């Protein structure tokens, strides 16, 4: 890899930052998943994953389930590269504004996902067995409203930093599948479900702004 200053201001440097971000968003994933979550092809991502392995920023696990894992050093390097990009393009204020608007919707997203999985039974919460079509339809309507409200936030974020542009089609696809009756696309963690994409967007904003989840919760 080239020197750090060159990486952070070149197309290869931008791809390196994206690959480290993809590793952070996916936690443990094959090359295809790491690449797709940040809008790269496998051919674009693969050499940067190999370089991250050499630099100690990533590990690759082999076995029945193979995949890439970000190291603590890689997480720090990724945040450094993202911060440099943010300041280089002058988008810090716009991303902070998008982050605050996201947080205003975050509690509602968590609640609608919880309400999809659980429902009230008297004073108790029970697992939603999805036999009450009216209940499920009302929750799906709330999901659609949430999606309509997050879309302009995503548009502003993508205008500030194009890498946020991957979220519009992913949210739209998850919503369409849920509304078409493929209800696993609401919260299932091993799919690009609405909840999965929402969680990744949250982590993407935290990584870009260098905010720790513990500090945010506090």
C-alpha positions as semicolon CSV with decimal commas, in nm:
position;residue;x (nm);y (nm);z (nm)
1;X;0,000;0,000;0,000
2;X;0,104;0,357;-0,056
3;X;0,185;0,600;0,223
4;X;-0,107;0,708;0,439
5;X;-0,130;1,065;0,311
6;X;-0,160;0,940;-0,046
7;X;-0,417;0,675;0,045
8;X;-0,658;0,918;0,206
9;X;-0,671;1,154;-0,091
10;X;-0,670;0,905;-0,383
11;X;-0,933;0,674;-0,529
12;X;-0,744;0,379;-0,380
13;X;-0,738;0,555;-0,043
14;X;-1,112;0,611;-0,063
15;X;-1,164;0,244;-0,147
16;X;-0,945;0,144;0,146
17;X;-1,167;0,352;0,375
18;X;-1,477;0,194;0,224
19;X;-1,342;-0,158;0,271
20;X;-1,257;-0,094;0,636
21;X;-1,605;0,055;0,678
22;X;-1,759;-0,251;0,512
23;X;-1,572;-0,475;0,756
24;X;-1,705;-0,270;1,046
25;X;-2,065;-0,279;0,921
26;X;-2,071;-0,652;0,853
27;X;-1,873;-0,776;1,158
28;X;-1,800;-1,113;0,993
29;X;-1,865;-1,165;0,625
30;X;-1,727;-1,299;0,297
31;X;-1,567;-1,068;0,043
32;X;-1,889;-1,035;-0,158
33;X;-2,084;-0,905;0,141
34;X;-1,811;-0,665;0,258
35;X;-1,792;-0,519;-0,093
36;X;-2,164;-0,492;-0,162
37;X;-2,256;-0,319;0,164
38;X;-2,041;-0,019;0,065
39;X;-2,119;-0,024;-0,306
40;X;-1,796;-0,179;-0,433
41;X;-1,742;-0,472;-0,667
42;X;-1,551;-0,778;-0,548
43;X;-1,270;-0,682;-0,785
44;X;-1,243;-0,336;-0,627
45;X;-1,257;-0,463;-0,270
46;X;-1,039;-0,774;-0,286
47;X;-0,693;-0,611;-0,312
48;X;-0,775;-0,375;-0,025
49;X;-0,888;-0,665;0,192
50;X;-0,558;-0,839;0,121
51;X;-0,369;-0,519;0,205
52;X;-0,571;-0,480;0,527
53;X;-0,475;-0,835;0,619
54;X;-0,106;-0,755;0,564
55;X;-0,135;-0,435;0,769
56;X;-0,302;-0,610;1,061
57;X;-0,629;-0,423;1,007
58;X;-0,827;-0,737;0,927
59;X;-0,822;-1,112;0,981
60;X;-0,962;-1,383;0,757
61;X;-1,113;-1,694;0,909
62;X;-1,124;-2,018;0,714
63;X;-1,350;-2,312;0,781
64;X;-1,712;-2,413;0,737
65;X;-1,796;-2,043;0,763
66;X;-1,526;-1,825;0,610
67;X;-1,512;-1,450;0,631
68;X;-1,336;-1,127;0,715
69;X;-1,314;-0,965;1,058
70;X;-1,202;-0,611;1,142
71;X;-0,932;-0,575;1,409
72;X;-0,910;-0,298;1,668
73;X;-0,625;-0,143;1,467
74;X;-0,838;-0,159;1,153
75;X;-1,129;0,007;1,330
76;X;-0,902;0,294;1,437
77;X;-0,751;0,328;1,090
78;X;-1,095;0,325;0,933
79;X;-1,216;0,604;1,159
80;X;-0,904;0,805;1,078
81;X;-0,959;0,770;0,704
82;X;-1,330;0,853;0,731
83;X;-1,253;1,163;0,939
84;X;-0,998;1,279;0,683
85;X;-1,248;1,233;0,402
86;X;-1,519;1,416;0,598
87;X;-1,297;1,718;0,652
88;X;-1,151;1,707;0,302
89;X;-1,493;1,736;0,138
90;X;-1,625;1,977;0,401
91;X;-1,930;1,765;0,487
92;X;-1,904;1,743;0,865
93;X;-2,193;1,981;0,938
94;X;-2,422;1,809;0,686
95;X;-2,349;1,463;0,826
96;X;-2,399;1,584;1,184
97;X;-2,736;1,725;1,080
98;X;-2,831;1,396;0,917
99;X;-2,719;1,206;1,225
100;X;-2,940;1,419;1,452
101;X;-3,238;1,365;1,221
102;X;-3,166;0,992;1,219
103;X;-3,158;0,982;1,599
104;X;-3,499;1,153;1,609
105;X;-3,638;0,852;1,418
106;X;-3,425;0,581;1,577
107;X;-3,647;0,514;1,878
108;X;-3,951;0,473;1,654
109;X;-3,767;0,224;1,434
110;X;-3,665;0,017;1,735
111;X;-4,022;0,024;1,863
112;X;-4,181;-0,076;1,533
113;X;-3,937;-0,367;1,502
114;X;-4,017;-0,474;1,858
115;X;-4,389;-0,449;1,786
116;X;-4,342;-0,671;1,483
117;X;-4,181;-0,940;1,698
118;X;-4,400;-0,901;2,009
119;X;-4,759;-0,795;2,074
120;X;-4,965;-0,717;2,381
121;X;-5,173;-0,991;2,541
122;X;-5,348;-0,820;2,828
123;X;-5,075;-0,684;3,052
124;X;-4,814;-0,918;2,903
125;X;-4,596;-0,915;2,591
126;X;-4,608;-1,234;2,386
127;X;-4,433;-1,344;2,070
128;X;-4,621;-1,221;1,765
129;X;-4,737;-1,534;1,586
130;X;-4,863;-1,322;1,293
131;X;-5,213;-1,468;1,304
132;X;-5,369;-1,124;1,354
133;X;-5,365;-0,977;1,005
134;X;-5,499;-0,638;1,117
135;X;-5,226;-0,602;1,379
136;X;-4,953;-0,691;1,131
137;X;-5,094;-0,454;0,868
138;X;-5,090;-0,166;1,116
139;X;-4,725;-0,234;1,204
140;X;-4,631;-0,254;0,834
141;X;-4,806;0,080;0,778
142;X;-4,587;0,232;1,053
143;X;-4,280;0,087;0,883
144;X;-4,384;0,250;0,555
145;X;-4,428;0,586;0,728
146;X;-4,084;0,554;0,887
147;X;-3,935;0,474;0,548
148;X;-4,098;0,782;0,395
149;X;-3,947;0,996;0,672
150;X;-3,593;0,856;0,648
151;X;-3,574;0,897;0,267
152;X;-3,508;1,276;0,268
153;X;-3,246;1,227;0,541
154;X;-3,072;0,971;0,321
155;X;-3,093;1,206;0,023
156;X;-2,915;1,483;0,213
157;X;-2,651;1,243;0,347
158;X;-2,585;1,105;-0,002
159;X;-2,554;1,459;-0,139
160;X;-2,288;1,528;0,123
161;X;-2,109;1,191;0,090
162;X;-2,204;0,963;-0,202
163;X;-2,124;0,648;-0,002
164;X;-2,451;0,700;0,186
165;X;-2,635;0,651;-0,143
166;X;-2,646;0,273;-0,104
167;X;-2,916;0,297;0,163
168;X;-3,203;0,432;-0,050
169;X;-3,237;0,120;-0,270
170;X;-3,172;-0,116;0,021
171;X;-3,446;0,034;0,239
172;X;-3,683;0,049;-0,057
173;X;-3,618;-0,315;-0,142
174;X;-3,675;-0,431;0,216
175;X;-3,999;-0,233;0,243
176;X;-4,128;-0,366;-0,090
177;X;-4,057;-0,725;0,013
178;X;-4,234;-0,681;0,347
179;X;-4,536;-0,526;0,178
180;X;-4,536;-0,812;-0,075
181;X;-4,571;-1,062;0,209
182;X;-4,206;-1,161;0,254
183;X;-4,223;-1,070;0,619
184;X;-3,878;-1,204;0,707
185;X;-3,744;-0,887;0,539
186;X;-3,873;-0,683;0,834
187;X;-3,621;-0,785;1,102
188;X;-3,436;-1,104;1,004
189;X;-3,066;-1,046;1,082
190;X;-2,917;-1,270;0,812
191;X;-3,102;-1,083;0,535
192;X;-3,074;-0,724;0,413
193;X;-3,390;-0,662;0,615
194;X;-3,520;-0,319;0,710
195;X;-3,378;-0,359;1,061
196;X;-3,043;-0,483;0,931
197;X;-3,006;-0,184;0,700
198;X;-3,116;0,055;0,976
199;X;-2,856;-0,086;1,216
200;X;-2,585;-0,054;0,950
201;X;-2,683;0,306;0,874
202;X;-2,655;0,388;1,244
203;X;-2,309;0,230;1,264
204;X;-2,206;0,407;0,942
205;X;-2,296;0,744;1,094
206;X;-2,113;0,665;1,418
207;X;-1,801;0,556;1,226
208;X;-1,805;0,864;1,004
209;X;-1,839;1,105;1,296
210;X;-1,612;0,913;1,533
211;X;-1,886;0,868;1,793
212;X;-1,881;0,578;2,039
213;X;-2,212;0,399;2,099
214;X;-2,155;0,405;2,475
215;X;-2,108;0,782;2,468
216;X;-2,417;0,819;2,251
217;X;-2,625;0,612;2,492
218;X;-2,500;0,823;2,781
